[in-house]
Amino acid sequence: MIVYDHKNITLPTLSPVLVIKIMDSSTKKNEFDHAWKPIILSPMNQEDKDVVKKMKDTGKVMFFDTFELQLTELIKARNPKRNLCLEELSAKKSDFFLASGRSPADCGNWVYYPWRNTLVRILEEKDFVQLRTVRNRYKITDEEQEKLQNQSIGVVGLSVGQSVALCLAMERCFGELRIADFDTLDLSNMNRIRTGLFNLGIKKSWIVAREIAEIDPYLKVTAFNEGVTEKNLEAFLSWEGKKLDLLIEECDSLPIKLLARMKAKAMGIPVLMDTSDRGMMDIERFDLEPDRPIFHGLLEGFGEEEGLLAKLPENGKDVMMALLQFENLSERVKYSFSELGKSITSWPQLASSVILGGAACCHYARMLLLGQSVASGRFYVDLDHIINLNEG
């Protein structure tokens, strides 16, 4: 049984072997990795096989074994020209097991999700990835899909960033995803964050990492559970010696917004941002334009970039209005700013806008990482404007 007390978590009370396995599978850098990292158990490894057996013997673990269904779908996907009959499917399954040199029971992997106390049997990684991305073809070619597996993307801020991260994961647009948020889920967040009530009080980074693991446990996710700060920003951008290929910045902190761009610019990392108002997308190609001013030069009136952070205490509101281009905001968001500290505590964001922004960020991230033409700039996917144009 897993017991949650908001930010605290206890390990499943199963067998000592399983507890050891959980701790060994976690990096020593984060004592709570078992709260959001899946554990992959191979039936070809005797220790793993023993763990699965012990878990079954306890009768306390949920098991989902749809391996046969996945294998059937994989075989059909590999034979698109024919509608295979049951006898042909059976023969091809036998060929699959024969080629693997294993018995049917020893094929695939078991994935344990500690937060669900659940084991799921899935195809091995190569077969799993091929089948899970088969409906991407040919909007994403095989060569492009393979290229994306070598990309590292960072997402800072996991309200809007949740939609971005999940869209990237579903399309399998990365080999590694770094996510960062210090906050926990509040009920008021659930007007735009797709999750369940049982996650209230849980770290947003855990929620996103868990959802990705439940979609695809083979994807690598690195979680910065305390968010991005001035102290750890450089580590986030170059974790374990691997520089990000793309930074997607969706945080609320103005100092981090500025500092992240300054560091990304110095390291030649492109930056994407969505503001969830009028479908505004912001793209800064610091990888192609090393001298490009941050935020497209919108803050040049406040002096040199290096001095912006020191001036924030007195100029913070003006800086924010300048980088958002207040005159271009929707009328309802403009009005909302006048109500901050009066009738509301933060500016509004709607699920429709957040999900649209997540999809747009994913689309342009994929284009950028595949070397397609994506220029620096700011533009709007304004649904109200589009329908008004059509009516006119």
VMD Tcl script that draws the C-alpha trace (Angstrom):
set ca {
  {0.00 0.00 0.00}
  {1.35 3.43 -0.90}
  {0.45 6.15 1.56}
  {0.45 9.81 0.49}
  {0.55 12.70 2.91}
  {0.79 15.54 0.42}
  {4.56 15.91 -0.01}
  {5.52 12.79 1.95}
  {5.51 9.25 0.62}
  {6.29 5.82 2.03}
  {7.60 2.87 0.07}
  {5.24 -0.02 -0.71}
  {5.18 -2.55 2.11}
  {5.90 -5.59 -0.03}
  {9.10 -7.59 0.07}
  {12.60 -6.45 1.10}
  {13.79 -7.52 -2.36}
  {11.35 -5.11 -4.02}
  {12.31 -2.25 -1.71}
  {15.98 -2.82 -2.57}
  {15.10 -2.92 -6.25}
  {13.25 0.39 -5.99}
  {16.10 2.10 -4.19}
  {18.74 0.66 -6.51}
  {16.82 1.82 -9.57}
  {16.72 5.39 -8.25}
  {19.53 7.84 -8.76}
  {21.18 8.80 -5.50}
  {20.65 12.45 -6.45}
  {16.96 12.35 -5.55}
  {15.65 10.39 -2.59}
  {12.09 10.62 -3.93}
  {12.77 9.16 -7.39}
  {10.66 6.12 -6.48}
  {7.67 8.48 -6.21}
  {7.62 9.08 -9.96}
  {10.04 6.70 -11.70}
  {8.82 3.37 -13.09}
  {10.89 0.25 -12.52}
  {11.45 -2.01 -15.52}
  {11.82 -5.68 -14.66}
  {13.11 -8.11 -17.29}
  {12.06 -11.78 -17.17}
  {15.49 -12.56 -18.61}
  {17.09 -11.33 -15.38}
  {16.65 -13.92 -12.63}
  {16.59 -11.32 -9.83}
  {13.90 -9.36 -11.66}
  {11.97 -12.58 -12.28}
  {12.12 -13.41 -8.58}
  {10.84 -9.93 -7.70}
  {7.84 -10.32 -10.03}
  {7.06 -13.72 -8.48}
  {7.29 -12.34 -4.94}
  {4.96 -9.50 -5.89}
  {2.45 -11.94 -7.34}
  {2.68 -14.09 -4.22}
  {1.77 -11.19 -1.94}
  {-1.60 -10.78 -3.64}
  {-1.28 -7.05 -2.96}
  {-0.19 -5.88 -6.42}
  {-2.41 -5.10 -9.42}
  {-1.34 -6.94 -12.58}
  {-2.12 -6.00 -16.18}
  {-0.88 -8.41 -18.83}
  {-1.93 -7.49 -22.36}
  {1.28 -8.70 -23.97}
  {-0.60 -10.98 -26.42}
  {-2.77 -8.07 -27.55}
  {0.29 -5.85 -28.09}
  {2.09 -8.62 -29.98}
  {-0.93 -9.19 -32.23}
  {-1.06 -5.48 -33.03}
  {2.71 -5.41 -33.69}
  {2.45 -8.30 -36.15}
  {-0.45 -6.65 -37.96}
  {1.50 -3.37 -38.15}
  {4.44 -5.23 -39.71}
  {2.16 -6.80 -42.33}
  {0.08 -3.88 -43.62}
  {-0.63 -5.42 -47.03}
  {-2.55 -8.39 -45.64}
  {-5.56 -9.03 -43.44}
  {-4.07 -11.91 -41.48}
  {-6.36 -14.75 -40.43}
  {-6.13 -16.34 -36.97}
  {-3.96 -19.22 -38.22}
  {-1.49 -16.81 -39.85}
  {-1.37 -14.66 -36.71}
  {-0.69 -17.72 -34.60}
  {2.09 -18.83 -36.93}
  {3.72 -15.41 -36.90}
  {3.57 -15.30 -33.09}
  {5.35 -18.64 -33.00}
  {7.97 -17.22 -35.37}
  {8.37 -14.19 -33.07}
  {9.03 -16.36 -30.02}
  {11.35 -18.63 -32.00}
  {13.38 -15.66 -33.28}
  {13.69 -14.29 -29.76}
  {14.97 -17.61 -28.45}
  {12.66 -17.32 -25.44}
  {9.51 -18.87 -24.17}
  {6.34 -16.72 -24.41}
  {6.45 -16.16 -20.63}
  {9.96 -14.71 -20.86}
  {9.21 -12.17 -23.58}
  {8.57 -8.49 -22.98}
  {9.17 -6.56 -19.77}
  {7.23 -5.95 -16.58}
  {6.92 -2.31 -15.53}
  {6.22 -1.56 -11.89}
  {4.56 1.76 -11.01}
  {5.16 2.34 -7.26}
  {2.56 5.12 -6.99}
  {-0.12 2.75 -8.36}
  {1.24 -0.46 -6.82}
  {0.71 -1.93 -10.27}
  {2.67 -4.15 -12.66}
  {2.11 -3.88 -16.42}
  {3.61 -6.23 -19.00}
  {4.69 -4.57 -22.23}
  {6.77 -5.23 -25.33}
  {10.52 -4.76 -25.13}
  {11.73 -1.28 -25.95}
  {12.46 -1.57 -29.68}
  {9.15 -3.30 -30.44}
  {7.25 -1.04 -28.04}
  {8.58 2.15 -29.64}
  {7.91 0.88 -33.15}
  {4.29 0.06 -32.32}
  {3.60 3.14 -30.22}
  {4.79 5.48 -32.98}
  {3.36 3.58 -35.96}
  {0.47 6.06 -36.27}
  {2.98 8.92 -36.50}
  {4.07 7.71 -39.93}
  {4.44 9.49 -42.32}
  {3.68 12.80 -40.67}
  {6.91 11.94 -38.89}
  {9.17 9.68 -40.94}
  {11.14 6.82 -39.42}
  {14.36 8.78 -39.91}
  {12.88 11.84 -38.19}
  {11.54 9.73 -35.31}
  {15.00 8.27 -34.78}
  {16.58 11.73 -34.85}
  {14.15 12.99 -32.21}
  {15.26 10.19 -29.87}
  {18.63 11.94 -29.55}
  {17.17 15.29 -28.50}
  {17.06 16.74 -24.98}
  {14.28 19.18 -24.14}
  {13.77 21.17 -20.95}
  {10.38 22.41 -19.73}
  {10.34 24.96 -16.90}
  {6.92 25.50 -15.29}
  {4.38 22.70 -15.32}
  {0.99 24.36 -15.55}
  {1.14 25.30 -19.24}
  {4.23 23.10 -19.31}
  {2.22 20.00 -18.44}
  {0.38 20.14 -21.77}
  {3.66 20.78 -23.58}
  {5.44 17.88 -21.87}
  {2.63 15.37 -22.43}
  {2.26 16.31 -26.09}
  {6.01 15.90 -26.61}
  {5.89 12.52 -24.87}
  {2.90 11.25 -26.86}
  {4.63 12.11 -30.15}
  {7.95 10.82 -28.73}
  {9.75 14.02 -29.69}
  {12.70 13.56 -27.32}
  {15.16 11.10 -25.89}
  {15.38 12.99 -22.60}
  {12.98 15.45 -21.03}
  {13.98 17.68 -18.09}
  {11.04 19.10 -16.20}
  {11.10 21.64 -13.38}
  {8.52 23.04 -10.98}
  {8.72 23.67 -7.23}
  {4.97 23.81 -6.69}
  {2.32 21.28 -5.70}
  {-1.12 20.87 -7.26}
  {-3.91 23.07 -5.91}
  {-7.60 22.65 -6.69}
  {-7.62 26.01 -8.51}
  {-4.95 24.65 -10.89}
  {-7.38 22.06 -12.17}
  {-9.17 24.47 -14.48}
  {-6.20 23.95 -16.85}
  {-4.08 21.02 -15.58}
  {-5.47 17.66 -16.69}
  {-5.23 15.42 -13.66}
  {-7.31 13.89 -10.87}
  {-8.33 15.02 -7.40}
  {-6.17 12.30 -5.85}
  {-3.13 14.35 -6.94}
  {-3.98 17.42 -4.85}
  {-0.95 18.36 -2.76}
  {1.41 16.30 -4.95}
  {4.35 17.93 -6.70}
  {3.52 19.02 -10.24}
  {6.82 17.55 -11.42}
  {5.83 14.15 -10.00}
  {2.41 14.33 -11.66}
  {3.91 15.06 -15.10}
  {6.67 12.46 -14.75}
  {4.16 9.81 -13.68}
  {1.85 10.53 -16.61}
  {4.74 10.26 -19.06}
  {5.89 7.00 -17.45}
  {2.36 5.59 -17.77}
  {2.36 6.50 -21.48}
  {5.90 5.30 -22.19}
  {8.17 3.98 -19.41}
  {11.14 3.81 -21.79}
  {11.30 7.60 -22.11}
  {13.94 9.26 -19.94}
  {12.63 11.98 -17.66}
  {14.77 14.03 -15.26}
  {12.77 15.95 -12.66}
  {13.96 19.06 -10.85}
  {11.41 18.86 -8.05}
  {12.45 22.14 -6.42}
  {12.05 24.04 -9.67}
  {14.71 26.08 -11.47}
  {16.64 28.62 -9.43}
  {19.59 30.87 -10.03}
  {21.76 28.22 -8.36}
  {20.66 25.20 -10.39}
  {19.77 26.79 -13.75}
  {23.10 25.93 -15.34}
  {22.79 22.32 -14.13}
  {19.29 22.14 -15.63}
  {20.57 23.40 -19.00}
  {23.54 20.99 -19.05}
  {22.57 18.05 -16.82}
  {25.19 15.28 -16.72}
  {27.19 17.06 -19.41}
  {24.34 17.03 -21.97}
  {23.35 20.52 -23.10}
  {19.67 20.99 -23.85}
  {18.75 21.12 -27.52}
  {15.69 23.22 -26.70}
  {14.34 25.11 -23.69}
  {10.58 25.64 -23.29}
  {10.00 28.29 -20.64}
  {6.55 28.44 -19.03}
  {7.28 29.64 -15.49}
  {5.68 32.54 -13.60}
  {8.88 33.93 -12.10}
  {10.07 37.05 -13.93}
  {13.70 36.75 -12.68}
  {13.87 33.13 -13.92}
  {12.32 34.12 -17.27}
  {15.09 36.67 -17.78}
  {17.93 34.59 -16.35}
  {16.93 31.48 -18.32}
  {17.13 33.43 -21.57}
  {20.45 35.00 -20.69}
  {21.95 31.58 -19.91}
  {20.33 29.96 -22.94}
  {21.66 32.74 -25.15}
  {25.18 32.27 -23.76}
  {24.96 28.51 -24.41}
  {23.31 28.76 -27.84}
  {20.07 27.05 -26.77}
  {16.83 28.08 -28.57}
  {13.85 29.06 -26.39}
  {10.11 28.63 -26.95}
  {7.30 30.16 -24.87}
  {3.51 30.23 -24.98}
  {1.49 32.72 -22.88}
  {-1.98 31.10 -23.15}
  {-3.54 34.34 -24.36}
  {-4.54 34.86 -27.99}
  {-2.42 31.81 -28.83}
  {0.79 33.83 -28.61}
  {3.94 31.85 -29.49}
  {7.40 33.26 -28.82}
  {10.51 31.79 -30.47}
  {14.11 32.86 -29.87}
  {16.73 31.09 -32.01}
  {19.81 31.73 -29.89}
  {21.32 28.66 -31.58}
  {21.31 30.49 -34.92}
  {21.54 34.10 -33.69}
  {24.00 34.28 -30.78}
  {23.76 38.09 -30.57}
  {19.98 38.24 -30.63}
  {18.61 40.39 -27.73}
  {16.40 38.49 -25.32}
  {12.66 38.92 -25.81}
  {13.32 40.33 -29.29}
  {14.69 43.58 -27.86}
  {11.41 44.48 -26.11}
  {13.35 45.25 -22.91}
  {16.08 47.43 -24.42}
  {14.49 50.52 -22.87}
  {15.46 49.21 -19.43}
  {19.21 49.19 -20.14}
  {21.76 46.44 -20.69}
  {20.63 42.81 -20.27}
  {23.15 42.21 -17.49}
  {21.58 44.93 -15.37}
  {17.94 43.90 -15.78}
  {17.84 41.57 -12.78}
  {19.13 44.25 -10.42}
  {16.41 46.66 -11.57}
  {13.51 44.22 -11.15}
  {12.51 45.20 -7.60}
  {11.58 48.69 -8.81}
  {10.77 47.98 -12.47}
  {9.27 44.49 -12.30}
  {5.73 45.41 -13.34}
  {6.91 47.61 -16.22}
  {9.30 44.88 -17.42}
  {6.50 42.31 -17.38}
  {4.15 44.60 -19.30}
  {6.85 45.28 -21.88}
  {7.77 41.67 -22.51}
  {4.10 40.66 -22.72}
  {3.38 43.62 -25.02}
  {0.41 44.69 -22.92}
  {-1.28 46.46 -25.83}
  {-1.52 43.12 -27.69}
  {-3.16 41.17 -24.86}
  {-6.82 40.20 -25.10}
  {-9.24 42.69 -23.57}
  {-10.26 40.23 -20.85}
  {-6.68 39.60 -19.76}
  {-6.01 43.35 -19.74}
  {-8.99 43.81 -17.43}
  {-7.78 40.92 -15.25}
  {-4.49 42.72 -14.58}
  {-6.47 45.63 -13.13}
  {-8.17 43.19 -10.73}
  {-4.96 41.58 -9.41}
  {-4.89 41.93 -5.62}
  {-8.53 43.02 -5.62}
  {-10.83 40.23 -6.79}
  {-8.19 37.74 -8.04}
  {-4.70 36.68 -6.92}
  {-3.25 35.70 -10.32}
  {-3.97 36.23 -14.00}
  {-6.44 33.78 -15.57}
  {-5.58 30.86 -17.83}
  {-8.11 28.53 -19.48}
  {-7.71 24.87 -20.34}
  {-8.56 25.52 -24.01}
  {-5.75 28.08 -24.27}
  {-3.26 26.00 -22.30}
  {-3.90 22.86 -24.35}
  {-3.70 24.84 -27.60}
  {-0.38 26.31 -26.44}
  {0.94 22.88 -25.49}
  {0.12 21.54 -28.95}
  {1.68 24.58 -30.67}
  {4.87 24.33 -28.59}
  {5.14 20.64 -29.43}
  {4.61 21.29 -33.14}
  {7.25 24.00 -33.39}
  {9.64 22.12 -31.09}
  {9.49 19.14 -33.44}
  {10.04 21.33 -36.50}
  {12.98 23.10 -34.86}
  {14.66 19.90 -33.67}
  {14.32 18.32 -37.11}
  {16.07 21.27 -38.74}
  {12.98 22.61 -40.48}
  {12.50 26.34 -41.00}
  {11.50 27.96 -37.70}
  {12.44 31.62 -37.43}
  {12.73 33.78 -34.33}
  {9.72 35.96 -33.67}
  {6.38 36.32 -31.98}
  {3.07 35.43 -33.59}
  {-0.51 34.61 -32.65}
  {-2.80 31.65 -33.24}
  {-5.77 33.79 -32.19}
  {-8.94 31.71 -32.46}
  {-11.24 34.72 -31.90}
  {-9.45 36.68 -34.62}
  {-9.60 33.75 -37.05}
  {-13.35 33.24 -36.69}
  {-13.98 36.98 -36.96}
  {-12.01 37.04 -40.20}
  {-14.09 34.16 -41.57}
  {-17.32 35.91 -40.58}
  {-16.13 39.04 -42.33}
}
mol new
graphics top color blue
foreach p $ca { graphics top sphere $p radius 0.5 }
foreach p [lrange $ca 0 end-1] q [lrange $ca 1 end] { graphics top cylinder $p $q radius 0.2 }
display resetview
